[in-house]
Structures are given as C-alpha cells and as structure tokens.
Amino acid sequence: MLAKLLAAAEIDNEVQASQLLAELDYLRDNFDRKVDAVRSEMRQLAGAAIAGTRAYQRHAVVIGLVLLAIAVLLGMTVAWAVTLGLVRPVRRLLAETAAVEGGALDTVIPITSHDEIGRLTRSFNSMVGELRIKAQIRETFGKYVDPRIVAGLLDRPELTDVKGSRREMTMLFCDMAGFTALSEGMTPAALVTVLNRYLTLMSEPVRRNNGIIDKYIGDAVMAFWGPPFTGAQEQARLACLAALDQLAGLAAFQAELPDLTGLKRGFPGNGIRIGIATGDVVVGSIGSEKTRNYTVIGDTVNLASRLEGANKIYGTRVLISEATNRLAADSVETREIDLVLVVGKTEPQRIFELLGQKGEVAPERLALRDAYVEALNAYRGKDWEKASAGFASCLAVAPCDPPSKLFLERIEQFRVTAPRGDWTGVWSLAEK
C-alpha cells in the first residue's frame, strides 16, 4: 500500500493518491478498533483474574480461620483433658487428706498413674499406713499406759531420754479402804469386774483434771501432775480437784456394787484414802535396756504414799503436803492436821486435810477447822488443858471428828508421860 502511494505521488495522480489515503485511513481505523477490542478483552481477562484471585484469597482466609478455630478447640480440649487429669487426683488427695485429718485412717487412694501424681499418691498411702499403725499402738497401749504418755513417747522421743530430768511435780496416791474385806468370797471374775470398775471411776477424775495415771498397784492409783503435761502453777490445784471428784465418785461405785457382784446385801463398809504431795522428783524412762516405764521417783513420791497411809491414823480421807496446800490455797479449803516426821524423811512436814473447794464447804466444817487450829497451837505449846478443851469443843461441833479424838488420846498420854523438853509438837509416823 505504501509503495502504491509513493508511485501515485510520483506520477502526481491525486485521485489515486486520495483513494489510497482513504483506504489507508480505513485500515488504520480498523486496526485501532481491533487493538481496542484486544485491550478490552485483556482488561476483562485481568479483571476476572483479579476477582478470582480475591475470591481465592477470601477462601484461603476462611479456611485458615476454620483451621485456627479447630486448632484452638483441639488445644482447649487437650488442655482441659490434661488439666482434668492433673486436678482430679490432686482434688482427690486433698479430700482424702481432710478425711485423714478427721480421723479416717482407713483411707486408701487407688494409684492410677506412674507419674509424679502416682508417686505422690503412693507416698500418701504409705503415710496413712504409718498413721494407722501409730493409732493402733496408741489405742492398744493407751489401755495400759496413759494415752498422753504414749503420744509423747511416739511424737516426742526426747521423753525416752535415759538421763531423766528433775522437776517439781504433784503426786497423788489413792487406795481403797477395806478392799481385802470386800474381795473375800468373790470369784476371780467378779473381783476383776469390781476392781476394774472401781479403778475406772477413780481414774476418770484424774484424766478429767489433766493428770497422768502412772500405774495401778493392786487397788491403788498412782498419778502425777506437772510439766510437760500440766502447767507448774496449776498442778496442785488440779490434783486437789481430782481428789475431791474421786470422793464424790465413791457413792456411784457403792451404788453399782450389787449389780457388779450379784449380791444385794452384806457389803463391808469401804471408802478411799488419798495422799497428795508436791515437790522435786526425777522423771524419765526408767527400767532395763529392753523394758522401761515412764515414771517419777523421789522423796515426794514417797511422801504422797505416806500421806495416803496416814489417813488410817488420823481417820481422814485426803491428806496433802504443805507445798500442795500453799500452791492450791486460792482454790480449796484445808485444815492443818499435824506436824509429822514420816519414814525416810529428816525434816518434819505440816500436813493438811482437804475439805473442799472454796465456797463449797459447809460453815460448820469451817468453824471446826478454826477451833481445831487453836487447839493444835495449844497442843504444840504443851498447854494440855487449853488443848484438851479446844479439841473437846471440836467434838461438840462434829462429834465424830477422828483427828480431835486422836489428839485427846495423845494429850492423856502426855499427861502421864510428858514429852522431852525439846519437843516441838512433831509426831513420828512409824508406819509406811
């Protein structure tokens, strides 16, 4: 086409040239239209590609979110399962621990794993087993030894130290009067039944007042108060209160005798004698290498035993030492009975009769106590007439007062055979 146009120009053929130009314009316009069509089609294709890409992106985002949600749910499920697997046995351990604290020592937790929780459960079961053994030991030996001593020997090994220690403690001896007469004619089974019931009634006041039953000697009870089981300032008071409770419990024992023995009548009169003393003792685990007894020994123990026996001489029921009287003076009423020298002692001891708690002693007994003290002072001053009149006035208040009768007999003896010049009113107790 271009060659034709050039040839027409050379020959100066305007008509032909115009036709050629028109044809050339047509071709150009046609070409432009085709180019525009291609461009339009390319734009459509690009738009469709962009839309497809965007749709794919949205689809990928949705799939990613769904996968994320599934992963979160799976993670939460796994975490919940793992947490539950850890928390459930821990909660079970806590619940069973609370049960053990409440005394359920038959608790056994099944071991369901071999991890740390399983080992912890195994250790817990072993611990409960040891506690169960200790409880069985305490329950068994608590019937033979005071439960607090058993607990102390198990939980405080220092109590078993063979060296022992010296402490101020209060001792109590309680013995049944007329036990031999009571036991005559009883079968062994009936005697054991009666004795066990008696010792139970006499032991309960001791334990109720925080005392320790040291041992039973036939029908006698030996008990003590003092550190580490009882405060030093309250030991004498508690021992005196226990003695008063023992006296009060005697009536219940006598009322039960017909049912215990099967006999309705013919019981000999019986009572109890109690001696209480406060002072230094040696306390510790005493015995052989294989068998020991946590007990107390010393002069104070012997003094309490002597005072228990001295009740037979003075006709009293409870005699206490001067130290006991001093420590318990704010809580109990007492009457000084005599100044005695007991077997095994070199210094005389003022001994007192325990009358009752403060505010609970009858006025006539307090009046008897005051009249008795005046007569006792006259007796120690060798004023036999005044002393005799004083003890006689005591009998006017209480006609059956055994100590007053005893001193009237002594005064009659001294009127016949006067005491030595250096006599200070001390009476020697020859009996143990």
Rosetta blueprint (number, residue, H / E / L):
1 M L
2 L H
3 A H
4 K H
5 L H
6 L H
7 A H
8 A H
9 A H
10 E H
11 I H
12 D L
13 N L
14 E H
15 V H
16 Q H
17 A H
18 S H
19 Q H
20 L H
21 L H
22 A H
23 E H
24 L H
25 D H
26 Y H
27 L H
28 R H
29 D H
30 N H
31 F H
32 D H
33 R H
34 K H
35 V H
36 D H
37 A H
38 V H
39 R H
40 S H
41 E H
42 M H
43 R H
44 Q H
45 L H
46 A H
47 G H
48 A H
49 A H
50 I H
51 A H
52 G H
53 T H
54 R H
55 A H
56 Y H
57 Q H
58 R H
59 H H
60 A H
61 V H
62 V H
63 I H
64 G H
65 L H
66 V H
67 L H
68 L H
69 A H
70 I H
71 A H
72 V H
73 L H
74 L H
75 G H
76 M H
77 T H
78 V H
79 A H
80 W H
81 A H
82 V H
83 T H
84 L H
85 G H
86 L H
87 V H
88 R H
89 P H
90 V H
91 R H
92 R H
93 L H
94 L H
95 A H
96 E H
97 T H
98 A H
99 A H
100 V H
101 E H
102 G L
103 G L
104 A L
105 L L
106 D L
107 T L
108 V L
109 I L
110 P L
111 I L
112 T L
113 S L
114 H L
115 D L
116 E H
117 I H
118 G H
119 R H
120 L H
121 T H
122 R H
123 S H
124 F H
125 N H
126 S H
127 M H
128 V H
129 G H
130 E H
131 L H
132 R H
133 I H
134 K H
135 A H
136 Q H
137 I H
138 R H
139 E H
140 T H
141 F H
142 G L
143 K L
144 Y L
145 V L
146 D L
147 P H
148 R H
149 I H
150 V H
151 A H
152 G H
153 L H
154 L H
155 D H
156 R L
157 P H
158 E H
159 L H
160 T H
161 D L
162 V L
163 K L
164 G L
165 S E
166 R E
167 R E
168 E E
169 M E
170 T E
171 M E
172 L E
173 F E
174 C E
175 D E
176 M E
177 A E
178 G L
179 F H
180 T H
181 A H
182 L H
183 S H
184 E L
185 G L
186 M L
187 T L
188 P H
189 A H
190 A H
191 L H
192 V H
193 T H
194 V H
195 L H
196 N H
197 R H
198 Y H
199 L H
200 T H
201 L H
202 M H
203 S H
204 E H
205 P H
206 V H
207 R H
208 R H
209 N L
210 N L
211 G L
212 I E
213 I E
214 D E
215 K E
216 Y E
217 I E
218 G L
219 D L
220 A E
221 V E
222 M E
223 A E
224 F E
225 W E
226 G L
227 P L
228 P L
229 F L
230 T L
231 G L
232 A L
233 Q L
234 E L
235 Q H
236 A H
237 R H
238 L H
239 A H
240 C H
241 L H
242 A H
243 A H
244 L H
245 D H
246 Q H
247 L H
248 A H
249 G H
250 L H
251 A H
252 A H
253 F H
254 Q H
255 A H
256 E H
257 L H
258 P H
259 D H
260 L H
261 T H
262 G L
263 L L
264 K L
265 R L
266 G L
267 F L
268 P L
269 G L
270 N L
271 G E
272 I E
273 R E
274 I E
275 G E
276 I E
277 A E
278 T E
279 G E
280 D E
281 V E
282 V E
283 V E
284 G E
285 S E
286 I E
287 G E
288 S L
289 E L
290 K L
291 T L
292 R E
293 N E
294 Y E
295 T E
296 V E
297 I E
298 G L
299 D H
300 T H
301 V H
302 N H
303 L H
304 A H
305 S H
306 R H
307 L H
308 E H
309 G H
310 A H
311 N H
312 K H
313 I H
314 Y H
315 G L
316 T L
317 R L
318 V E
319 L E
320 I E
321 S E
322 E H
323 A H
324 T H
325 N H
326 R H
327 L H
328 A L
329 A L
330 D L
331 S L
332 V E
333 E E
334 T E
335 R E
336 E E
337 I E
338 D E
339 L E
340 V E
341 L E
342 V L
343 V L
344 G L
345 K L
346 T L
347 E L
348 P L
349 Q E
350 R E
351 I E
352 F E
353 E E
354 L E
355 L E
356 G E
357 Q E
358 K L
359 G L
360 E L
361 V L
362 A L
363 P H
364 E H
365 R H
366 L H
367 A H
368 L H
369 R H
370 D H
371 A H
372 Y H
373 V H
374 E H
375 A H
376 L H
377 N H
378 A H
379 Y H
380 R H
381 G L
382 K L
383 D L
384 W H
385 E H
386 K H
387 A H
388 S H
389 A H
390 G H
391 F H
392 A H
393 S H
394 C H
395 L H
396 A H
397 V H
398 A L
399 P L
400 C L
401 D L
402 P H
403 P H
404 S H
405 K H
406 L H
407 F H
408 L H
409 E H
410 R H
411 I H
412 E H
413 Q H
414 F H
415 R H
416 V H
417 T L
418 A L
419 P L
420 R L
421 G L
422 D L
423 W L
424 T L
425 G L
426 V E
427 W E
428 S E
429 L L
430 A L
431 E L
432 K L
